Amino acid sequence: MSMKCDFQDGWKVDYSGDLRIKHGDDVNVYITSGNIPSEFKNDLDSCDSCDSLKKLAQDITNKVGPHACLHE
């Protein structure tokens, strides 16, 4: 599954196995595929709209922090 979404409010989410979340200087998150929290992985893989991807990105940012870089 691969999806890239840019929103008018400045959020940018790119999921293509690895996950990148950006929102100005406030949020900059990068998580490799193997480090995405398990409670979000299935939802990301079955995401079918940019709106649902943004909601997941915000939930993940709340869990890992706004400046997370999780990689192997």
C-alpha positions in Angstrom: 0.0 0.0 0.0 1.3 3.4 -0.9 -0.4 6.8 -0.3 0.9 10.4 -0.3 -1.3 13.2 0.9 -0.8 17.0 1.3 -3.4 19.0 3.1 -4.2 22.7 3.0 -3.5 23.0 6.7 0.1 22.1 6.2 0.0 18.4 7.1 1.9 16.0 4.8 1.7 12.3 5.1 3.6 9.8 3.0 3.1 6.0 3.6 4.8 3.5 1.3 5.9 1.0 3.9 7.9 3.6 5.7 6.0 6.5 7.2 6.8 10.2 7.0 4.7 12.8 8.7 5.3 16.5 8.5 3.5 19.6 9.7 5.6 22.7 9.5 8.3 22.9 12.1 5.9 21.4 14.7 5.9 17.8 13.5 8.6 15.8 11.7 8.2 12.0 12.1 10.0 9.2 10.2 9.3 5.6 11.0 10.6 2.6 9.1 8.1 -0.1 8.2 9.4 -2.5 10.9 9.1 0.1 13.7 5.5 1.4 13.1 3.6 0.7 16.3 1.7 -2.6 15.8 -1.7 -1.0 16.8 -1.5 1.2 13.7 0.1 -1.0 11.1 -3.0 -2.8 9.9 -5.0 0.4 9.8 -2.2 2.0 7.7 -2.2 -0.9 5.3 -5.9 -0.7 4.8 -6.2 3.0 4.7 -8.5 4.1 1.8 -8.5 7.9 1.9 -6.3 10.8 2.7 -8.6 11.9 5.6 -8.2 8.5 7.3 -4.5 8.6 6.7 -4.2 12.1 8.3 -6.2 10.9 11.3 -3.9 7.9 11.8 -0.8 10.2 11.3 -2.1 12.5 14.1 -2.7 9.5 16.4 0.7 8.1 15.7 2.3 11.5 16.3 0.5 11.7 19.6 1.9 8.3 20.6 5.6 8.6 19.4 6.0 12.4 19.7 6.3 15.2 17.2 9.9 14.7 16.4 10.4 10.9 16.3 12.8 9.1 14.1 12.3 5.3 14.6 14.5 3.1 12.4 16.5 -0.1 12.6 
